[in-house]
Amino acid sequence: MLYRRLVGIAALLTCASGSPVLAADDPPLSAETSPSQAQSRAVEPVRSNWEGFYLGGHVGGATGTATFSSPYGSDLFGGSVNTPAFLAGLQAGYNWLPTSQLLLGVEVSGSYLVSQGQNTCAQPNTEQIGATCQAFPNAIASFTGRIGYLTEPNGRTLIYGKAGAAWMHSQLYANPNSAGFPGFNLTAETGTGGSQAVGVWGWTIGAGVEYAVSSKWSLNVGYDYMRFSGINLQTPPTTNVTALREVDSVVGGTSSVTQDLHIARLGLNYHWGGPSKTADESYASAPDTRSTWKPGWEAEVGLRYWYSSGNFQTTNSESNTPNSPAGSNLSYNGMTGHTGELFGRVDAPFNGFVKGYVGGGGITGGTMYDEDWGLGKALSNEPTAYQVTQSNIGGSLSYVTLDLGYNVLRGPDHKIGLFAGYNRYQMSLNATGIYYPTAPSAGAQFASNVPVISDNSTWQSLRLGMSAQVWPAERFRVDADLAYLPYVALNGMDAHWLRNAFFPVNGTGNGVQGELVLSYYVTDAFSIGVGGRYWSMWTNSASYSFGSYEYVTQSTNRYGVFLQGAYRFGTPKQ
């Protein structure tokens, strides 16, 4: 289903071009235009056509949190689930222009999501078998009003805000964790997990920038925040087990669930109707002295420093179905990264392009939490319902991305293209020391320099995405990339040094990657810039050997800001 939506959006983008280079209604530029002016709004294309109906498509990336309240009081650990997602959909709306620069509008938008998220929940103490909560938001819609400002008489750049109602469909689970206690002569039972498919109303607020690449087509880069509450989910019956082997049943309860989403969108709109009646008449009557613009070879190369943070999670369960009991969970949180990278892009006269980057560096901080349920004699001298330990993290990471694409819209001040590519992301994580953050064993058990657990993982991904470059003002350029990862292959090794145990892991899944960059051209060739990047990848099916637990769910994300310097070779032909 998602592939059909992506094909539809790709068709919309392809139809955006009346020719391989520019939309049919795009005018050429002046032969006297300088290189820096050629890629800015100062090139004076035809008036923008904001007033009236519009229809478009979008792709996007999201991160969110599903918060599960505990029916047993405050959680000792967990309680919130991170929900990364890729989304694709359509939007339609209507705009009014009360004045030449004030825009009012309404918009309806709908998106299909691919997502995954899980974490510990309903875990009040160390004597109770807790649960694993999962959240899979899979569809959203919004109904909003917009207010915006056109930043110049020519009206090519719209800065807007919006707010309104939102709707979400999500699949939720709360499943009991393992109560096996292998090697101990006791029987502890948990009940059936709860699940619910919910459609819920909430609210949304957002903002963005829309840039008219022609009198009919506009590119939109926007941010939306959505929040939903009032969801109730039944938690499973469970059990308490003490160190004295006393077993007591615990009835299930009701968890109140709140979900939110932070969404970044990259979209393209087609506008109907003639030029706005309130547009600048002096510009409307200006003579057309421009000549034909033709694309040529363009290249750019540069260096970046990326400051980032990231998480990595491994949950091993009795099966890879959504309701299987979890035996352990490793959460590597707040992993600070410092990396350098080389990046580049080449555009050809026939509108093909190749782009990519390669980088690497160190992980200089973070915390690993190791959770276990129903511990047996091999790991504990006494029955332990729940245990969590804390360790320090260090390590390294490296990555490479290569994309091949085609610009379906291209002019001296814009490029909008589709691409397919490859990403390889490798992490080496080392956890040292063991500290018990909770009673009854609170305190350090192993010194901070003692190796405890290492994880080496390689994520290889197929990328399908949309890329855009626009020059909204003289010497300023905005770049946006959004990629869906329809196939992700994971290969890794989990090493537990205190037991001298090694567990290879293999799996497949999905993911999303995106970035946004604002550059300023100090000269016509040299630019400096600042950008943001977000990656998230997760497995849908994976396994390794860990006693009786042969199935595992792994996920990773990394996000941060970067600074860059770049040099451009070649300029648009005048």
ChimeraX attribute file (.defattr): number of C-alpha atoms within 10 A of each C-alpha:
attribute: neighborCount
match mode: 1-to-1
recipient: residues
	/A:1	6
	/A:2	14
	/A:3	10
	/A:4	9
	/A:5	16
	/A:6	20
	/A:7	11
	/A:8	15
	/A:9	21
	/A:10	19
	/A:11	12
	/A:12	17
	/A:13	25
	/A:14	19
	/A:15	13
	/A:16	22
	/A:17	19
	/A:18	14
	/A:19	13
	/A:20	16
	/A:21	20
	/A:22	25
	/A:23	21
	/A:24	14
	/A:25	14
	/A:26	18
	/A:27	19
	/A:28	21
	/A:29	22
	/A:30	18
	/A:31	14
	/A:32	11
	/A:33	15
	/A:34	14
	/A:35	18
	/A:36	21
	/A:37	19
	/A:38	25
	/A:39	25
	/A:40	20
	/A:41	25
	/A:42	16
	/A:43	19
	/A:44	18
	/A:45	22
	/A:46	22
	/A:47	21
	/A:48	25
	/A:49	26
	/A:50	29
	/A:51	22
	/A:52	17
	/A:53	19
	/A:54	22
	/A:55	19
	/A:56	22
	/A:57	27
	/A:58	25
	/A:59	25
	/A:60	28
	/A:61	30
	/A:62	25
	/A:63	18
	/A:64	21
	/A:65	18
	/A:66	27
	/A:67	21
	/A:68	29
	/A:69	20
	/A:70	20
	/A:71	18
	/A:72	15
	/A:73	11
	/A:74	14
	/A:75	18
	/A:76	16
	/A:77	18
	/A:78	19
	/A:79	22
	/A:80	23
	/A:81	22
	/A:82	20
	/A:83	24
	/A:84	29
	/A:85	29
	/A:86	29
	/A:87	25
	/A:88	24
	/A:89	24
	/A:90	21
	/A:91	20
	/A:92	17
	/A:93	20
	/A:94	19
	/A:95	21
	/A:96	16
	/A:97	20
	/A:98	12
	/A:99	14
	/A:100	17
	/A:101	18
	/A:102	15
	/A:103	20
	/A:104	18
	/A:105	20
	/A:106	18
	/A:107	20
	/A:108	18
	/A:109	19
	/A:110	20
	/A:111	21
	/A:112	21
	/A:113	23
	/A:114	22
	/A:115	26
	/A:116	24
	/A:117	23
	/A:118	26
	/A:119	23
	/A:120	27
	/A:121	28
	/A:122	31
	/A:123	23
	/A:124	19
	/A:125	20
	/A:126	20
	/A:127	21
	/A:128	24
	/A:129	28
	/A:130	33
	/A:131	28
	/A:132	27
	/A:133	29
	/A:134	25
	/A:135	28
	/A:136	21
	/A:137	27
	/A:138	18
	/A:139	19
	/A:140	22
	/A:141	21
	/A:142	24
	/A:143	19
	/A:144	21
	/A:145	19
	/A:146	20
	/A:147	18
	/A:148	22
	/A:149	19
	/A:150	23
	/A:151	15
	/A:152	13
	/A:153	16
	/A:154	20
	/A:155	22
	/A:156	25
	/A:157	25
	/A:158	23
	/A:159	17
	/A:160	20
	/A:161	18
	/A:162	21
	/A:163	21
	/A:164	18
	/A:165	17
	/A:166	23
	/A:167	19
	/A:168	22
	/A:169	18
	/A:170	18
	/A:171	14
	/A:172	23
	/A:173	22
	/A:174	29
	/A:175	29
	/A:176	29
	/A:177	30
	/A:178	26
	/A:179	27
	/A:180	19
	/A:181	23
	/A:182	14
	/A:183	11
	/A:184	14
	/A:185	8
	/A:186	14
	/A:187	11
	/A:188	20
	/A:189	18
	/A:190	23
	/A:191	17
	/A:192	16
	/A:193	23
	/A:194	19
	/A:195	20
	/A:196	15
	/A:197	14
	/A:198	15
	/A:199	15
	/A:200	17
	/A:201	18
	/A:202	17
	/A:203	18
	/A:204	22
	/A:205	19
	/A:206	19
	/A:207	17
	/A:208	18
	/A:209	18
	/A:210	22
	/A:211	24
	/A:212	28
	/A:213	29
	/A:214	25
	/A:215	24
	/A:216	24
	/A:217	27
	/A:218	24
	/A:219	24
	/A:220	22
	/A:221	21
	/A:222	19
	/A:223	19
	/A:224	19
	/A:225	18
	/A:226	25
	/A:227	22
	/A:228	20
	/A:229	16
	/A:230	11
	/A:231	17
	/A:232	16
	/A:233	20
	/A:234	18
	/A:235	29
	/A:236	25
	/A:237	21
	/A:238	25
	/A:239	22
	/A:240	23
	/A:241	24
	/A:242	15
	/A:243	12
	/A:244	9
	/A:245	16
	/A:246	12
	/A:247	17
	/A:248	14
	/A:249	15
	/A:250	17
	/A:251	13
	/A:252	20
	/A:253	14
	/A:254	17
	/A:255	20
	/A:256	15
	/A:257	20
	/A:258	17
	/A:259	25
	/A:260	22
	/A:261	23
	/A:262	19
	/A:263	20
	/A:264	23
	/A:265	22
	/A:266	25
	/A:267	23
	/A:268	26
	/A:269	25
	/A:270	22
	/A:271	24
	/A:272	16
	/A:273	13
	/A:274	14
	/A:275	17
	/A:276	19
	/A:277	13
	/A:278	12
	/A:279	19
	/A:280	16
	/A:281	11
	/A:282	8
	/A:283	13
	/A:284	12
	/A:285	8
	/A:286	8
	/A:287	7
	/A:288	13
	/A:289	9
	/A:290	17
	/A:291	13
	/A:292	11
	/A:293	18
	/A:294	16
	/A:295	19
	/A:296	15
	/A:297	16
	/A:298	16
	/A:299	17
	/A:300	17
	/A:301	18
	/A:302	18
	/A:303	18
	/A:304	21
	/A:305	19
	/A:306	23
	/A:307	17
	/A:308	20
	/A:309	20
	/A:310	20
	/A:311	19
	/A:312	22
	/A:313	19
	/A:314	19
	/A:315	21
	/A:316	25
	/A:317	25
	/A:318	18
	/A:319	19
	/A:320	18
	/A:321	11
	/A:322	17
	/A:323	21
	/A:324	19
	/A:325	25
	/A:326	29
	/A:327	23
	/A:328	23
	/A:329	23
	/A:330	20
	/A:331	20
	/A:332	23
	/A:333	18
	/A:334	18
	/A:335	23
	/A:336	21
	/A:337	24
	/A:338	18
	/A:339	19
	/A:340	18
	/A:341	18
	/A:342	17
	/A:343	20
	/A:344	18
	/A:345	18
	/A:346	18
	/A:347	21
	/A:348	15
	/A:349	13
	/A:350	13
	/A:351	20
	/A:352	16
	/A:353	21
	/A:354	18
	/A:355	19
	/A:356	18
	/A:357	19
	/A:358	17
	/A:359	19
	/A:360	20
	/A:361	17
	/A:362	19
	/A:363	23
	/A:364	14
	/A:365	15
	/A:366	20
	/A:367	18
	/A:368	25
	/A:369	21
	/A:370	19
	/A:371	19
	/A:372	20
	/A:373	27
	/A:374	24
	/A:375	24
	/A:376	18
	/A:377	13
	/A:378	10
	/A:379	13
	/A:380	11
	/A:381	11
	/A:382	15
	/A:383	26
	/A:384	26
	/A:385	27
	/A:386	25
	/A:387	21
	/A:388	20
	/A:389	21
	/A:390	23
	/A:391	26
	/A:392	23
	/A:393	24
	/A:394	19
	/A:395	21
	/A:396	18
	/A:397	20
	/A:398	18
	/A:399	19
	/A:400	18
	/A:401	19
	/A:402	19
	/A:403	20
	/A:404	18
	/A:405	20
	/A:406	23
	/A:407	27
	/A:408	23
	/A:409	26
	/A:410	24
	/A:411	24
	/A:412	24
	/A:413	23
	/A:414	24
	/A:415	22
	/A:416	24
	/A:417	23
	/A:418	24
	/A:419	22
	/A:420	18
	/A:421	19
	/A:422	17
	/A:423	20
	/A:424	17
	/A:425	17
	/A:426	19
	/A:427	21
	/A:428	18
	/A:429	22
	/A:430	20
	/A:431	26
	/A:432	22
	/A:433	19
	/A:434	24
	/A:435	20
	/A:436	19
	/A:437	16
	/A:438	16
	/A:439	10
	/A:440	9
	/A:441	12
	/A:442	11
	/A:443	14
	/A:444	15
	/A:445	12
	/A:446	15
	/A:447	12
	/A:448	16
	/A:449	12
	/A:450	14
	/A:451	18
	/A:452	20
	/A:453	24
	/A:454	20
	/A:455	20
	/A:456	19
	/A:457	20
	/A:458	19
	/A:459	21
	/A:460	22
	/A:461	25
	/A:462	20
	/A:463	24
	/A:464	22
	/A:465	23
	/A:466	26
	/A:467	20
	/A:468	23
	/A:469	19
	/A:470	25
	/A:471	27
	/A:472	24
	/A:473	18
	/A:474	17
	/A:475	20
	/A:476	20
	/A:477	21
	/A:478	19
	/A:479	19
	/A:480	21
	/A:481	22
	/A:482	26
	/A:483	25
	/A:484	26
	/A:485	23
	/A:486	18
	/A:487	16
	/A:488	22
	/A:489	19
	/A:490	23
	/A:491	16
	/A:492	19
	/A:493	17
	/A:494	18
	/A:495	18
	/A:496	16
	/A:497	15
	/A:498	10
	/A:499	11
	/A:500	9
	/A:501	11
	/A:502	17
	/A:503	15
	/A:504	16
	/A:505	21
	/A:506	19
	/A:507	21
	/A:508	22
	/A:509	22
	/A:510	23
	/A:511	28
	/A:512	28
	/A:513	26
	/A:514	25
	/A:515	20
	/A:516	19
	/A:517	19
	/A:518	20
	/A:519	21
	/A:520	19
	/A:521	19
	/A:522	12
	/A:523	13
	/A:524	18
	/A:525	15
	/A:526	17
	/A:527	20
	/A:528	19
	/A:529	18
	/A:530	17
	/A:531	19
	/A:532	18
	/A:533	20
	/A:534	21
	/A:535	18
	/A:536	26
	/A:537	28
	/A:538	27
	/A:539	22
	/A:540	16
	/A:541	17
	/A:542	22
	/A:543	22
	/A:544	19
	/A:545	14
	/A:546	17
	/A:547	6
	/A:548	11
	/A:549	18
	/A:550	17
	/A:551	23
	/A:552	26
	/A:553	25
	/A:554	27
	/A:555	23
	/A:556	20
	/A:557	19
	/A:558	19
	/A:559	20
	/A:560	18
	/A:561	17
	/A:562	18
	/A:563	18
	/A:564	21
	/A:565	18
	/A:566	19
	/A:567	17
	/A:568	19
	/A:569	13
	/A:570	14
	/A:571	19
	/A:572	19
	/A:573	16
	/A:574	20
